[in-house]
Amino acid sequence: MKKFMKWIPLLVLLLVLVAVTLGLLGISPAFVGGFGTLIGALIGLWIANTVTERKKRRDPNRFKQQEILEKDERHVHIREKAGNVAGAVTVISLLVAVIFFTALHHDLVSLVILIVLVIYFAAFFAAQAYFNRKM
């Protein structure tokens, strides 16, 4: 990850140049806006990583203790449970959205959401099969 972080400022500059070029060429503003979102996310990732690295250098013992706590079995199970609940809530909300958009006769939106749900379940069952064999 550290090697990737070194290249983020250059990548951001490249993406800004691509976005400006696309904007000047008259490409869809939504497409250019997508580049803006990607640029913002990369800048945020770079800043967060830089701040974390500086704090880690100032107080390495604190980060060692935090790492030990993160790997604690109880905390791992709590995070897994929270992830399971969040996944279930996401699936239920997407199903409600499908029903809502189908009732409003927005079939394309419903189809896109259904495709996302199919991808989610395919990934879920593939991961489950993989981990059943691995563990």
C-alpha positions in Angstrom: 0.0 0.0 0.0 2.9 2.4 0.8 4.2 2.1 -2.8 0.8 2.9 -4.2 0.4 5.9 -1.9 3.6 7.5 -3.4 1.9 7.6 -6.8 -1.4 9.1 -5.7 -0.5 12.8 -6.3 0.7 12.0 -9.8 -2.4 9.9 -10.5 -4.6 12.8 -9.3 -2.8 15.2 -11.5 -3.2 12.8 -14.5 -7.0 12.4 -13.7 -7.4 16.1 -13.4 -5.8 16.6 -16.8 -8.0 13.9 -18.3 -11.2 15.4 -16.8 -10.3 18.9 -18.0 -9.6 17.5 -21.5 -12.9 15.6 -21.6 -14.7 18.8 -20.4 -13.1 20.8 -23.1 -14.0 18.2 -25.7 -17.6 18.5 -24.7 -18.0 15.0 -23.2 -20.9 14.5 -20.8 -20.7 16.5 -17.6 -21.8 13.5 -15.6 -18.9 11.5 -16.9 -16.5 14.4 -16.1 -18.2 14.6 -12.6 -17.4 10.9 -12.1 -13.7 11.8 -12.6 -14.1 14.5 -10.0 -15.5 12.1 -7.5 -12.6 9.7 -8.2 -10.1 12.5 -7.8 -11.7 13.5 -4.5 -11.6 10.0 -3.2 -8.0 9.5 -4.1 -7.1 12.8 -2.4 -9.0 11.8 0.7 -7.2 8.4 0.8 -3.8 10.0 0.4 -4.5 12.6 3.2 -5.8 10.0 5.6 -2.9 7.7 5.0 -0.4 10.6 5.4 -1.9 11.6 8.7 -2.0 8.0 10.0 1.7 7.5 9.0 2.7 10.7 10.9 0.8 9.7 14.0 2.3 6.2 13.8 5.8 7.7 13.7 5.0 9.9 16.8 3.6 7.2 19.0 4.4 3.7 17.7 3.4 2.0 21.0 -0.2 3.2 20.8 -0.5 1.8 17.3 1.0 -1.5 18.4 -1.7 -1.8 21.1 -4.4 -0.8 18.6 -3.3 -3.4 16.2 -3.4 -6.1 18.9 -6.9 -5.0 19.9 -8.0 -5.1 16.2 -6.8 -8.7 15.9 -8.5 -9.7 19.1 -11.0 -12.6 18.4 -13.9 -10.8 20.1 -13.5 -7.7 18.0 -13.1 -9.7 14.8 -16.5 -11.5 15.6 -18.2 -8.2 16.4 -17.0 -6.7 13.0 -18.2 -9.8 11.2 -21.6 -9.6 12.8 -21.9 -5.9 12.0 -21.0 -6.6 8.4 -23.6 -9.3 8.2 -26.3 -7.0 9.6 -25.2 -4.2 7.2 -25.4 -6.6 4.3 -28.9 -7.8 5.2 -30.1 -4.3 5.6 -28.6 -3.3 2.2 -30.3 -6.3 0.5 -33.7 -5.5 2.1 -33.5 -1.8 1.1 -32.6 -2.7 -2.4 -35.6 -5.1 -2.6 -37.8 -2.4 -1.3 -36.4 0.0 -3.9 -37.1 -2.6 -6.7 -40.8 -2.8 -5.5 -41.0 1.0 -5.3 -39.6 1.7 -8.8 -41.6 -1.2 -10.3 -44.7 0.4 -8.9 -43.7 3.7 -10.5 -43.1 1.9 -13.8 -39.4 2.7 -13.9 -38.4 -0.6 -15.3 -34.8 0.3 -16.2 -34.0 1.4 -12.7 -35.6 -1.8 -11.3 -33.6 -3.9 -13.7 -30.3 -2.2 -12.7 -31.1 -2.8 -9.0 -32.0 -6.4 -9.7 -28.7 -6.9 -11.5 -26.8 -5.5 -8.5 -28.7 -7.9 -6.2 -27.8 -10.9 -8.5 -24.1 -9.8 -8.4 -24.3 -9.5 -4.6 -25.8 -13.0 -4.2 -23.4 -14.5 -6.7 -20.4 -13.0 -4.8 -21.9 -14.1 -1.5 -22.3 -17.7 -2.6 -18.9 -17.8 -4.3 -17.2 -16.5 -1.2 -19.1 -18.9 1.0 -18.0 -21.9 -1.2 -14.4 -20.6 -1.2 -14.2 -20.2 2.6 -15.9 -23.5 3.2 -13.1 -25.2 1.2 -10.4 -23.1 2.7 -11.3 -23.3 6.4 
